[in-house]
């Protein structure tokens, strides 16, 4: 390794212009790939490759892609005012005119449907008039429909002729979703309503986000011409993704500028020469281009996680330049010439840096064990960034340094520092004080570690799109308003997929039994007439409008099979429903369309059915309770001939969280094992390898304990804290041990350690400060996920420094006393 470093040093010192030319050429190649970068901010990117996720994909294959849902929150003095209803319906019409919007659902749409039913005195019943709408109905006609609504909610439905396609129960259920909790049906008043926009699910996410942009424009035009004062906000997964993507460039630019400013100030205070600021920043900029260029050429799709890569590369990479520069200046201060000083710096610091980089790369690459693609990609990206920074720090940066200093010498300027930096004396004092108080330090370390262990159970795992969103963004404010003002709030769908020959009496009976069990589920929301929506829901609705179905297929009025019902009856029932074009319900959908939403046919066999589960958005603990309740309901029924899988919605999020937990365990174990093996091979003494790992293990516990105290959860970024601690924290220990070995050849253990900490320790201090500044700038990010990652990583670097310069010398000196090391 030393021979290789000597060759690298010779190339950097003797052929600096060749090195610079090659680096710039490679940079141009990698930079050409940057415009091809692709970004995704969808939660689907984080779904692991599991059976639950595969079942979700099969649902899309069987039943098609569900429409994207975009929610418009409408607030006003009374959203049920006649003028307000007309305006809300006008907005619905505008939105339905946008290409990609397939339907809208709102209180105005319901009243518009009611307006289409006119009483015909000759027929003695309500007759459907397609041309009648809220926009051409008279005020008294709209008030009459309000009276119908009022009577429906009061339970008085006898005035509605039985042969109409009007389901009062459906309206009662839907109203609870679309109107705020202050809805007063006696006076027909409410201060808020929801307008739900369905966007074609077959569109790509990017195209669908474009549709959301058109919806924004339509809402703006509507508000400019509205005749009733309304306040409108919008929210949806698409809206959140749209806002994240819109703000990512701004966030990235802000963070990059902040990092550059902070690092520049720290380097200026340390080295007091502009070139010691400019050259490292140029080199880091090139490392970032190489990193992202490589990943783009490999076909990586970036997520919001990659925003953290830039501060990570700059925060870690600057360490390498600080160590190379400090050793270079140290040799110059001793009186060595420029070329030998740089060679010594590259060879001696390069060895420690190489060991540090190997362990850091191992730590990041341990994320390849994760089944979550963005976590794998993030680990690979960071490993590449660290590797490129290391190579450039040993080749490109010294080449620029040599050219610059050679020119300075030719102009008669001094390149060697006149005196040792203040940090050298400071770190020497810190070591002497720490050694004198080693027993007190030992007590504090033990107490802090025990406290961290005790706090570990309080550490939570979270994966929520809200982690990506600042609270003041419109989509978040709209979501909070819905949660506060609506009884149901926001909800998502999960699913029970039943596969097998489902057109049998046995299967249909089991589905009826399952739906009855699901009525008592704590976390399901009643949407429409049923808590769980299934093929049974379609049968019940069809019976409501054609009671002869009961006689024809031997069913009771709830759609359950009678004792004399057979397999042939159920299959005939399914055939009847699949080919029934009668339009029913508020949405005026045909029975056949509704049936095909629940039952799939392939090769003439009904081979799959789905149960829709409207689930209220909830915490991680409640998702686990939901799954347990669903599993209890399902396991209470014998499904011998069928495959039953619970999937979709929050249950997919649970899969992500479970995989996050597994990833932490696997990456931590893999990192520790690999790093331990590397250290044993290098030092050839397991005891030294164990001593070097001690600060890392302590830091890991301290960081996790701090996260518990600060209520920072383990998420897709902070989950990597253990691997990061191993990869980055071991760097500090390696630098201390390598310099101590070098000093120990000529000095006693105490003097060797004091020299180590006064020289390498001062470089570690500057490195830690710059790295903390690099990650600390993330605290200023708008996105909560990045803020948390910045806090955790900055804390980890601080703990790593303290454990390396205060804790590590104690066992190392004790070992030296025992084994004369």
C-alpha positions in Angstrom: 0.0 0.0 0.0 2.9 2.4 0.9 4.5 1.7 -2.5 1.3 2.5 -4.3 0.9 5.8 -2.3 4.5 6.7 -3.2 3.7 6.2 -6.9 0.6 8.4 -6.6 2.7 11.0 -4.8 5.3 11.0 -7.6 2.6 11.4 -10.2 0.9 14.3 -8.4 4.2 16.1 -7.7 6.0 15.5 -11.0 3.1 15.6 -13.5 0.5 17.9 -12.0 -0.7 19.4 -15.3 -1.3 15.9 -16.8 -3.3 15.0 -13.7 -5.4 18.1 -14.0 -6.0 17.6 -17.7 -7.2 14.0 -17.2 -9.5 15.0 -14.3 -11.1 17.8 -16.3 -11.6 15.5 -19.2 -13.4 12.9 -17.0 -15.4 15.7 -15.4 -16.6 16.9 -18.8 -17.8 13.3 -19.6 -19.6 12.9 -16.3 -21.1 16.4 -16.6 -22.6 15.6 -20.0 -24.8 13.0 -18.2 -26.3 15.4 -15.6 -29.1 16.8 -17.9 -30.4 13.2 -18.1 -31.1 13.0 -14.3 -34.5 11.6 -13.4 -36.2 12.4 -10.1 -39.1 10.7 -8.4 -40.8 11.7 -5.1 -43.4 9.0 -4.9 -43.8 6.7 -1.9 -43.9 3.7 -4.3 -40.2 4.1 -4.9 -39.6 3.0 -1.3 -41.8 -0.2 -1.5 -39.7 -3.3 -0.8 -39.8 -6.4 -3.0 -42.1 -8.4 -0.7 -45.2 -10.7 -1.1 -47.5 -7.9 0.1 -46.1 -5.5 -2.5 -46.4 -8.2 -5.2 -50.0 -8.7 -4.3 -50.6 -5.0 -4.7 -49.1 -5.2 -8.2 -51.4 -8.1 -9.0 -54.4 -6.0 -8.0 -53.4 -3.5 -10.6 -53.1 -6.3 -13.1 -56.5 -7.7 -12.3 -58.5 -4.6 -11.8 -56.6 -1.8 -13.5 -55.0 1.2 -11.8 -57.1 3.1 -9.4 -57.6 6.7 -10.3 -55.3 9.2 -8.6 -57.3 11.2 -6.0 -56.9 15.0 -5.7 -58.8 16.8 -2.9 -59.9 20.4 -3.0 -60.8 21.9 0.4 -63.5 24.6 0.0 -64.3 26.9 2.9 -67.0 29.7 3.1 -69.6 31.2 5.3 -72.1 28.5 4.1 -71.0 26.1 1.3 -74.7 25.0 1.0 -75.9 28.4 0.1 -77.7 28.3 -3.2 -75.2 30.6 -4.9 -72.3 28.7 -3.3 -73.6 25.4 -4.6 -73.8 26.8 -8.1 -70.3 28.1 -7.9 -69.0 24.8 -6.6 -70.7 22.9 -9.4 -69.2 25.4 -11.9 -65.8 24.5 -10.5 -66.6 20.8 -10.9 -67.5 21.3 -14.5 -64.3 23.3 -15.2 -62.2 20.5 -13.6 -64.0 17.7 -15.5 -63.1 19.6 -18.7 -59.4 19.0 -18.0 -57.9 16.2 -20.0 -56.9 13.4 -17.6 -59.7 14.2 -15.1 -62.2 11.3 -15.1 -64.7 12.5 -12.5 -65.5 14.7 -9.6 -67.4 14.1 -6.4 -68.8 16.9 -4.3 -71.9 18.1 -2.4 -72.6 20.2 -5.5 -72.5 17.1 -7.7 -75.0 15.4 -5.4 -77.4 18.3 -5.6 -76.9 18.5 -9.3 -78.0 14.8 -9.5 -81.0 15.6 -7.3 -82.0 18.4 -9.6 -82.2 16.0 -12.5 -85.0 14.2 -10.8 -88.3 15.9 -11.5 -91.7 14.8 -10.3 -94.0 13.8 -13.2 -97.7 14.1 -11.9 -98.9 11.9 -14.8 -96.6 9.0 -13.9 -96.7 9.7 -10.2 -92.9 9.3 -9.8 -89.6 11.1 -10.2 -88.3 11.1 -13.8 -84.7 11.6 -14.7 -84.0 14.7 -16.9 -80.4 14.7 -18.2 -80.6 18.4 -19.2 -81.5 19.7 -15.8 -78.5 21.0 -13.7 -77.7 23.2 -10.8 -76.8 26.0 -13.3 -80.2 26.1 -14.9 -82.4 25.2 -11.9 -84.4 27.9 -10.2 -83.5 28.9 -6.6 -86.8 27.4 -5.4 -86.0 24.1 -7.2 -82.7 24.0 -5.4 -84.3 24.8 -2.1 -86.8 21.9 -2.8 -83.8 19.6 -3.2 -82.4 20.8 0.0 -85.7 19.9 1.6 -85.4 16.4 0.1 -81.9 16.1 1.6 -83.2 17.3 5.0 -85.9 14.7 5.0 -83.5 11.9 4.0 -81.2 12.8 6.8 -84.2 12.8 9.2 -85.0 9.2 8.1 -88.2 10.2 6.2 -87.8 8.4 2.9 -91.4 7.3 2.2 -91.9 10.2 -0.2 -89.4 8.7 -2.6 -90.9 6.3 -5.2 -89.4 2.8 -4.8 -88.5 2.4 -8.5 -86.1 5.4 -8.7 -82.4 4.9 -8.8 -81.9 7.1 -5.7 -80.4 5.5 -2.7 -81.0 7.7 0.5 -78.5 5.6 2.6 -75.8 6.2 0.0 -76.3 10.0 0.2 -76.3 9.9 4.0 -72.9 8.1 4.0 -71.4 10.3 1.4 -72.5 13.5 3.1 -70.5 12.6 6.2 -67.4 12.5 4.0 -68.0 15.6 1.9 -69.3 18.1 4.6 -67.5 19.4 7.7 -68.6 18.4 11.1 -70.5 21.6 11.7 -73.0 20.5 9.1 -76.5 21.5 10.3 -79.1 19.6 8.2 -82.1 21.4 9.8 -80.8 24.8 8.5 -78.7 23.3 5.6 -75.5 25.1 6.6 -71.9 24.0 6.6 -68.6 26.0 6.6 -66.5 23.6 4.6 -66.8 20.9 1.9 -64.6 18.7 -0.1 -64.4 18.4 -3.9 -62.7 15.1 -4.8 -61.1 15.0 -8.2 -60.3 11.6 -9.8 -57.4 11.6 -12.3 -56.9 8.8 -14.8 -54.8 6.1 -13.0 -53.4 4.9 -16.3 -51.4 8.1 -16.6 -47.8 8.1 -15.5 -47.1 9.9 -12.3 -45.3 12.7 -14.2 -48.3 13.2 -16.5 -50.7 13.1 -13.6 -48.7 15.8 -11.8 -49.1 17.9 -15.0 -52.9 17.4 -14.6 -52.6 18.7 -11.1 -50.8 21.8 -12.4 -53.8 22.3 -14.8 -56.2 21.9 -11.9 -54.2 24.7 -10.0 -54.7 27.0 -13.0 -58.4 26.2 -13.3 -58.9 26.9 -9.6 -57.1 30.2 -10.0 -59.4 31.2 -12.9 -62.4 30.1 -10.9 -61.6 32.2 -7.9 -61.1 35.3 -10.1 -64.7 35.0 -11.4 -66.4 33.5 -8.4 -69.7 35.2 -7.3 -69.5 33.8 -3.8 -66.6 34.2 -1.5 -64.8 30.9 -1.1 -61.4 29.9 0.2 -59.8 27.0 -1.5 -56.8 24.7 -0.7 -55.6 21.6 -2.5 -54.0 18.4 -1.3 -53.1 14.9 -2.5 -50.1 12.6 -2.9 -49.6 14.1 -6.4 -49.9 17.6 -4.9 -47.3 16.7 -2.2 -45.0 15.2 -4.8 -45.5 18.3 -7.0 -44.5 20.6 -4.1 -41.5 18.5 -3.2 -40.2 18.4 -6.7 -40.8 22.1 -7.2 -38.9 22.9 -4.0 -36.0 20.4 -4.4 -33.9 22.6 -6.7 -34.4 25.6 -4.3 -33.6 23.4 -1.3 -30.5 21.9 -3.0 -29.2 25.3 -4.1 -29.7 26.8 -0.6 -28.0 23.9 1.1 -25.1 24.0 -1.4 -24.5 27.7 -0.9 -24.8 27.4 2.9 -22.3 24.6 3.0 -19.8 26.4 0.8 -20.1 29.6 2.9 -19.6 27.7 6.2 -16.8 25.5 5.1 -15.0 28.5 3.5 -15.2 30.5 6.7 -13.8 27.5 8.7 -11.0 26.9 6.2 -10.2 30.5 6.1 -9.9 30.7 9.9 -7.7 27.5 9.9 -5.4 28.0 7.0 -5.7 31.8 6.3 -5.0 31.4 2.6 -7.6 31.6 -0.2 -6.1 28.7 -2.1 -6.7 26.4 0.8 -10.4 27.3 0.4 -10.7 27.4 -3.3 -8.9 24.2 -4.2 -10.8 21.9 -1.8 -14.1 23.4 -3.0 -13.2 22.9 -6.7 -12.2 19.3 -6.0 -15.4 18.6 -4.0 -17.4 20.1 -6.8 -15.7 17.7 -9.3 -16.3 14.8 -6.9 -20.0 15.6 -6.8 -20.2 15.8 -10.6 -18.4 12.4 -10.9 -20.7 10.9 -8.3 -24.0 12.0 -9.8 -22.8 11.5 -13.4 -21.8 7.9 -12.6 -25.2 7.1 -11.0 -27.1 8.7 -13.9 -25.1 6.6 -16.4 -26.0 3.5 -14.3 -29.7 4.4 -14.7 -30.4 5.5 -11.2 -33.7 7.3 -10.5 -33.0 9.9 -7.7 -35.4 10.5 -4.8 -35.5 13.2 -2.1 -32.8 11.2 -0.3 -30.2 12.3 -2.8 -30.5 15.9 -1.6 -28.5 14.7 1.4 -25.7 13.4 -0.8 -24.2 16.8 -1.5 -23.7 17.9 2.1 -22.5 14.3 2.9 -19.8 14.4 0.2 -18.8 17.9 1.1 -18.9 17.2 4.8 -16.8 14.0 4.5 -14.7 15.0 1.6 -13.4 18.2 3.3 -11.9 15.9 6.0 -9.5 14.4 3.4 -8.3 17.9 2.3 -7.9 19.1 5.8 -5.7 16.1 6.8 -3.6 16.3 3.6 -3.1 20.1 4.0 -2.3 20.0 7.7 0.3 17.3 7.3 1.8 19.1 4.3 2.0 22.3 6.4 3.5 20.4 9.3 6.3 19.1 7.1 6.9 22.5 5.6 7.0 24.0 9.2 9.7 21.4 10.1 11.9 22.8 7.2 11.2 20.2 4.5 11.0 21.3 0.9 7.8 21.5 -1.0 8.0 18.2 -3.0 9.1 16.0 -0.1 6.5 17.6 2.2 3.7 16.8 -0.2 5.0 13.2 -0.7 5.2 12.7 3.0 1.7 14.0 3.4 0.3 11.8 0.7 2.1 8.6 1.9 1.4 9.0 5.6 -2.0 10.6 5.6 -3.0 8.6 2.5 -2.6 5.3 4.4 -4.8 6.5 7.2 -7.3 7.9 4.7 -7.3 4.7 2.7 -8.2 2.7 5.8 -10.9 5.3 6.7 -12.3 5.2 3.2 -12.4 1.5 3.0 -14.4 1.3 6.3 -16.7 4.2 5.2 -17.4 2.6 1.8 -18.1 -0.7 3.6 -20.6 1.0 5.8 -22.4 2.7 3.0 -22.4 -0.4 0.8 -24.0 -2.4 3.6 -27.2 -0.8 2.5 -27.3 -3.0 -0.6 -28.9 -5.6 1.7 -32.0 -3.4 1.9 -35.0 -4.4 -0.2 -35.9 -0.7 -0.5 -34.4 0.6 -3.8 -33.8 4.2 -2.7 -31.9 3.1 0.4 -29.7 0.8 -1.8 -29.1 3.6 -4.3 -28.4 6.1 -1.6 -25.7 3.8 -0.1 -24.1 3.2 -3.5 -24.2 7.0 -4.3 -22.6 7.9 -1.0 -19.9 5.2 -1.3 -19.0 6.5 -4.8 -18.9 10.0 -3.5 -16.5 9.1 -0.7 -14.3 7.0 -3.0 -14.1 9.8 -5.7 -13.3 12.4 -3.0 -10.5 10.3 -1.6 -8.9 9.7 -5.1 -9.2 13.4 -6.0 -7.8 14.4 -2.5 -4.7 12.4 -3.1 -4.1 13.2 -6.8 -6.0 16.3 -8.1 -5.8 18.5 -5.0 -2.0 17.9 -4.5 -1.4 18.7 -8.2 -3.2 22.1 -7.8 -1.4 22.7 -4.5 2.0 22.0 -6.1 1.4 24.3 -9.1 0.1 27.1 -6.9 3.0 26.8 -4.3 5.6 26.5 -7.0 4.4 29.8 -8.5 4.4 31.4 -5.1 8.0 30.3 -4.4 9.0 31.6 -7.8 7.6 35.0 -6.8 9.5 34.9 -3.5 6.4 34.3 -1.3 6.5 32.0 1.8 4.4 28.9 1.6 5.2 27.4 5.1 3.2 28.5 8.1 5.1 30.6 10.5 3.9 28.8 13.6 1.8 25.9 14.8 -2.0 26.5 14.7 -3.7 27.3 18.0 -5.7 24.1 17.7 -2.5 22.1 18.1 -1.9 23.5 21.6 -5.6 23.3 22.4 -5.8 19.6 21.6 -2.6 18.9 23.6 -4.2 20.5 26.7 -7.4 18.6 26.1 -5.5 15.3 26.1 -3.6 16.1 29.3 -6.8 17.2 31.1 -8.7 14.1 29.8 -6.0 11.7 31.0 -5.9 13.3 34.4 -9.6 12.9 34.7 -9.8 9.5 33.0 -11.7 7.9 35.9 -14.4 10.6 35.8 -14.6 10.3 32.0 -15.0 6.5 32.4 -17.9 7.1 34.8 -19.6 9.5 32.4 -19.1 7.2 29.5 -20.7 4.3 31.4 -23.6 6.4 32.6 -24.3 7.9 29.1 -24.2 4.5 27.5 -26.5 2.9 30.1 -29.0 5.8 29.7 -28.9 5.4 25.9 -29.6 1.6 26.2 -32.5 2.4 28.5 -33.9 4.9 26.0 -33.7 2.6 23.0 -37.2 1.2 23.4 -38.6 4.7 23.1 -37.0 5.1 19.6 -39.8 4.9 17.0 -39.8 3.9 13.4 -41.8 6.2 11.1 -42.4 6.4 7.3 -44.9 9.0 6.4 -45.1 11.3 3.4 -45.6 14.2 6.0 -41.9 13.7 6.9 -41.0 15.1 3.4 -43.3 18.1 3.8 -43.0 21.4 5.7 -46.0 22.3 7.7 -46.6 25.6 5.9 -47.0 24.1 2.5 -50.5 24.3 1.1 -51.0 20.5 0.8 -50.0 20.0 4.5 -52.3 22.9 5.7 -55.2 21.5 3.6 -54.6 18.0 5.1 -54.6 19.4 8.6 -57.8 21.4 8.0 -59.5 18.2 6.7 -58.4 16.3 9.7 -59.7 19.0 12.0 -63.0 19.8 10.4 -64.2 16.5 8.9 -65.5 13.5 10.9 -63.8 11.0 8.7 -60.8 13.2 7.8 -58.4 11.8 5.2 -58.4 8.1 4.5 -56.8 5.7 2.1 -57.8 2.3 0.7 -56.2 -1.0 1.7 -57.3 -4.3 0.1 -58.0 -7.9 0.8 -57.2 -9.9 -2.4 -58.9 -13.3 -2.7 -57.6 -15.5 -5.5 -59.0 -18.8 -6.7 -62.4 -19.7 -8.3 -64.5 -17.1 -6.5 -67.7 -17.8 -8.5 -68.8 -20.5 -6.1 -71.3 -20.7 -3.2 -68.4 -21.4 -0.8 -66.4 -18.4 -1.9 -69.4 -16.1 -1.9 -70.5 -17.3 1.5 -67.0 -16.6 2.9 -66.9 -13.1 1.4 -70.3 -12.4 3.1 -69.0 -13.7 6.4 -65.8 -11.7 6.1 -67.6 -8.4 5.3 -69.8 -9.0 8.4 -66.7 -9.5 10.6 -65.1 -6.3 9.2 -68.0 -4.2 10.3 -66.6 -4.1 13.8 -63.0 -3.2 12.7 -61.8 -0.2 14.8 -59.9 1.5 12.0 -62.2 1.2 9.0 -64.3 4.1 7.7 -67.8 3.7 6.5 -67.9 5.0 2.9 -71.2 4.4 1.2 -73.5 1.7 2.7 -70.8 -0.7 3.8 -67.6 -0.5 5.9 -65.9 -3.0 3.6 -66.8 -2.7 0.0 -67.0 -6.0 -2.0 -68.9 -7.8 -4.6 -71.6 -8.2 -1.9 -72.0 -4.4 -1.9 -72.8 -4.5 -5.6 -75.3 -7.3 -5.1 -77.1 -5.4 -2.4 -77.3 -2.3 -4.5 -78.6 -4.2 -7.5 -81.3 -5.8 -5.3 -82.4 -2.4 -4.1 -83.3 -1.5 -7.7 -84.4 -4.9 -8.8 -85.8 -7.1 -6.1 -86.4 -10.0 -8.5 -82.7 -10.8 -8.2 -83.4 -12.3 -4.8 -85.8 -14.8 -6.3 -83.8 -15.5 -9.4 -80.5 -16.3 -7.6 -81.8 -17.4 -4.2 -80.6 -14.6 -2.1 -82.0 -12.7 0.9 -82.5 -8.9 0.9 -79.0 -8.4 2.3 -77.5 -10.3 -0.7 -76.6 -13.4 1.5 -77.2 -16.8 -0.1 -80.3 -18.8 1.0 -80.0 -22.5 2.0 -81.1 -23.7 -1.5 -78.5 -21.5 -3.3 -76.0 -23.4 -5.4 -72.7 -22.8 -7.2 -74.6 -22.4 -10.5 -76.7 -19.7 -8.9 -73.7 -17.7 -7.9 -71.9 -18.1 -11.2 -75.2 -17.0 -13.0 -75.5 -14.1 -10.6 -71.9 -13.0 -11.5 -72.7 -13.3 -15.3 -75.9 -11.2 -14.8 -74.1 -8.5 -12.9 -71.1 -8.4 -15.3 -73.4 -7.8 -18.3 -75.9 -5.4 -16.6 -75.8 -1.9 -18.1 -78.4 -0.4 -15.8 -77.1 2.8 -14.3 -77.6 3.3 -10.6 -76.4 5.4 -7.7 -75.3 9.0 -7.4 -72.4 8.4 -9.8 -74.7 6.9 -12.5 -72.3 4.0 -13.0 -73.6 0.8 -14.6 -74.0 -2.3 -12.5 -71.5 -4.1 -14.8 -68.9 -1.3 -14.3 -69.2 -1.6 -10.6 -69.1 -5.4 -10.6 -65.9 -5.5 -12.6 -64.3 -3.2 -10.1 -64.6 -6.1 -7.6 -64.4 -9.3 -9.6 -61.8 -10.4 -12.2 -62.4 -12.9 -15.0 -59.7 -14.7 -16.9 -60.2 -17.5 -19.4 -63.9 -17.6 -18.7 -63.2 -18.1 -14.9 -63.8 -15.6 -12.2 -60.4 -16.0 -10.6 -60.0 -13.1 -8.2 -62.0 -10.7 -6.1 -61.1 -7.8 -4.0 -62.5 -6.3 -0.8 -61.9 -2.5 -0.4 -61.0 -1.3 3.1 -61.3 2.5 3.7 -58.7 3.1 6.4 -58.3 6.3 8.3 -54.7 7.6 8.2 -53.0 6.5 11.4 -49.8 6.1 13.4 -47.4 3.1 13.0 -48.7 1.5 16.2 -52.3 1.7 14.9 -51.3 0.3 11.6 -50.0 -2.8 13.4 -53.2 -3.1 15.3 -55.2 -2.8 12.1 -53.2 -5.6 10.5 -53.8 -7.8 13.6 -57.5 -7.1 13.5 -57.7 -7.9 9.8 -55.6 -11.1 10.3 -58.0 -12.1 13.1 -61.0 -11.6 10.9 -59.5 -13.5 8.0 -58.1 -16.4 10.1 -61.6 -17.0 11.6 -62.7 -18.3 8.2 -61.4 -21.4 6.5 -59.8 -20.4 3.1 -58.5 -23.7 2.1 -59.1 -23.3 -1.6 -58.1 -19.7 -1.9 -55.1 -17.4 -1.5 -55.9 -14.4 0.7 -53.5 -11.4 1.0 -53.9 -8.1 2.8 -52.2 -5.3 1.0 -52.3 -1.7 -0.2 -52.4 1.7 1.4 -51.1 2.0 5.0 -50.3 -1.7 4.9 -47.7 -1.1 2.3 -46.2 1.6 4.5 -46.0 -0.9 7.3 -44.0 -3.1 4.9 -41.6 -0.2 4.3 -41.2 0.3 8.1 -40.6 -3.4 8.7 -38.0 -3.4 6.0 -36.4 -0.2 7.5 -36.0 -2.1 10.8 -34.5 -5.1 9.0 -32.2 -2.9 7.0 -30.8 -1.3 10.1 -30.1 -4.6 11.7 -28.6 -6.1 8.6 -26.5 -3.0 7.6 -25.2 -2.6 11.2 -24.3 -6.2 11.5 -22.7 -6.3 8.0 -20.8 -3.1 8.7 -19.5 -4.1 12.1 -18.4 -7.6 10.8 -16.7 -6.2 7.6 -15.0 -3.4 9.4 -13.8 -5.7 12.2 -12.3 -8.1 9.6 -10.6 -5.3 7.7 -9.1 -3.9 11.0 -7.9 -7.3 12.1 -6.2 -7.9 8.7 -4.6 -4.5 8.8 -3.5 -4.4 12.5 -3.0 -8.2 12.8 -4.1 -7.8 16.4 -7.8 -8.5 17.3 -7.3 -6.5 20.5 -6.3 -3.4 18.6 -9.2 -3.9 16.2 -11.6 -4.1 19.2 -10.1 -1.0 20.8 -10.6 1.0 17.6 -14.2 -0.2 17.4 -15.0 0.8 21.0 -15.5 4.5 20.3 -17.7 3.6 17.3 -19.9 1.3 19.4 -20.2 3.9 22.1 -21.1 6.6 19.6 -23.8 4.4 18.1 -25.5 4.0 21.4 -25.2 7.7 22.3 -26.7 8.8 18.9 -29.6 6.4 19.2 -30.2 7.6 22.8 -30.1 11.3 21.6 -32.6 10.5 18.9 -34.9 9.0 21.5 -34.6 12.1 23.7 -35.2 14.5 20.8 -38.1 12.3 19.5 -36.4 11.9 16.1 -37.7 8.7 14.5 -35.9 6.1 12.5 -36.9 6.9 8.9 -35.5 6.2 5.4 -32.5 8.6 6.1 -31.9 8.3 9.9 -32.2 4.5 9.6 -28.6 4.6 8.3 -27.3 6.2 11.4 -25.7 3.0 12.7 -23.9 2.2 9.4 -22.9 5.9 9.2 -21.5 5.8 12.7 -19.5 2.8 11.9 -18.3 4.1 8.5 -17.6 7.7 9.6 -16.8 7.2 13.3 -14.1 4.7 12.6 -12.3 7.3 10.5 -11.4 9.3 13.6 -10.2 6.2 15.5 -8.1 5.1 12.5 -6.4 8.5 12.2 -5.5 8.5 15.9 -4.2 4.9 15.9 -2.2 5.3 12.7 -0.5 8.5 13.9 0.1 7.0 17.3 1.9 4.0 15.6 4.1 6.4 13.7 4.9 8.5 16.8 5.4 5.4 19.0 8.4 4.3 16.9 10.5 7.1 18.5 8.6 8.1 21.7 7.1 6.8 24.9 3.4 6.0 24.9 2.4 9.2 26.7 4.5 11.5 24.5 3.4 9.6 21.4 -0.2 10.1 22.3 0.2 13.8 23.2 2.0 14.4 19.8 -0.8 12.4 18.1 -3.6 14.5 19.5 -1.7 17.8 19.1 -1.1 17.1 15.4 -3.6 14.6 14.1 -6.1 15.6 16.8 -6.1 19.2 15.7 -6.7 18.1 12.2 -9.5 15.9 13.4 -11.0 18.9 15.3 -11.0 21.0 12.1 -12.4 18.1 10.1 -15.1 17.5 12.6 -16.1 21.2 12.7 -16.3 21.4 8.9 -18.2 18.1 8.7 -20.6 19.2 11.4 -21.1 22.5 9.5 -21.7 20.5 6.3 -24.4 18.3 7.8 -25.6 21.0 10.2 -26.7 23.2 7.3 -29.4 20.6 6.7 -31.1 21.9 9.8 -32.0 24.9 7.7 -33.8 22.7 5.1 -37.5 23.1 4.6 -38.0 19.3 4.4 -38.3 17.8 7.9 -36.7 14.5 6.8 -33.5 16.4 5.8 -33.5 18.5 9.0 -33.6 15.3 11.1 -30.9 13.7 9.1 -28.7 16.9 9.6 -29.2 16.9 13.4 -28.5 13.2 13.7 -25.4 13.2 11.5 -23.9 16.4 13.1 -24.5 14.8 16.5 -22.9 11.6 15.4 -19.7 13.5 14.1 -19.5 15.4 17.4 -19.7 12.2 19.5 -17.2 10.4 17.1 -14.7 13.2 17.7 -15.1 13.2 21.5 -14.9 9.4 21.7 -11.8 9.3 19.5 -9.8 12.1 21.2 -11.0 11.7 24.8 -12.1 8.1 25.2 -9.9 6.1 22.8 -6.5 7.2 24.3 -7.4 5.7 27.7 -7.8 2.0 26.5 -5.0 2.5 24.0 -2.5 3.6 26.7 -3.7 0.9 29.0 -3.0 -1.6 26.2 0.4 -0.1 25.6 1.3 -0.5 29.3 0.2 -4.2 29.2 1.5 -5.2 25.8 4.1 -2.4 25.1 2.2 -1.3 22.0 
